[in-house]
Amino acid sequence: MTYEEICKRFDHHPPRCEQTAELHALVRAEVKRLAVALNEQLPDDREKSVVFMKLEEALMWANASIAHGCCLCVQPTMPPNAC
């Protein structure tokens, strides 16, 4: 693994533009909406706890995908896919 790959995996990737920030917010809102709906419908048991743990995991991976893939906005000093 190269140093650049390590940086891409472990460095913080702040939103590079308003579009990226909005996409993070949209994904968070949709996962939260699903969590609220499931919380009302599912019984309070071990499986429900797993559901919420996996929703948190899904949100984390979705945000990582957005942050690592970025390039929703073109940066004048960066070529596409150089994020």
N, C-alpha and C positions, 0 to 999 in steps of 0.2 A: 504494500500500500504506500502510495506516495504521501509526502507531507501535505500536498494540496488536497488530497482525498481526506486525510485526517482533519484538516481545517474545515473542509466542507461539512463533514459529519459532526464536528464538535464545537465549532465556533457559533456564536450568536449571529443570526441572519435577520437584521431588522428590515422592516418593509422598505423597499427602495422607492416606492411611490404610493400615491393615494389608492390606486387600483389594487395593489397588493394588500395594503392595510384593510381595504374594504372586503376583499376576498377572505382574509383571516376572520374578520368580523361576521361575515355571512356564514361561514362554516361553523363558527362557534355558536351562532344563533340557531342554526338548523340542528346541531347536535343537542343543544339545550332544549329545543322544542321537543325533540324525540325523547329526551330524558324525562321531561315533565309528563308527557303522555304515558310513557311506560311506568313512571312512578305511581300514577293514578290507577293503572290497570293491573299491575303485577302484585302478587302477594309478597309480603315482607318475609323473604327467606334467603337462604344461601345463594340460590340461583339468581335472585334479583341483585344481590351484591356483585356477582360475577358480571351480570349485564352492565352494571354501572362502571365496573372496572374496565370492561372492554370498550364501553363508550368513551371513557377517558383516553384509553389507548388509541382508539380510532381518531379522536380529535388530535391527539399528539402526532400521529402519523400524517394526518391531513395537513396540519400546520407545517410539518417537516417537508412535505411534498411541495407546498406553496413556497416555503422559504428556500429550499434547495433548487427548485425549478424556476422560481421567480420569472424574470424576463417578461412579465405582463406589460412592463413599461420599458421602453428602450432608453438606455442610458447613453448619452452622447459620447462619453469617454469609454464605454464598454461595448464590445461586439456582442451580438445576440448569443445567448447560452454561455456567457462568461461569468455568470453569477457565482 
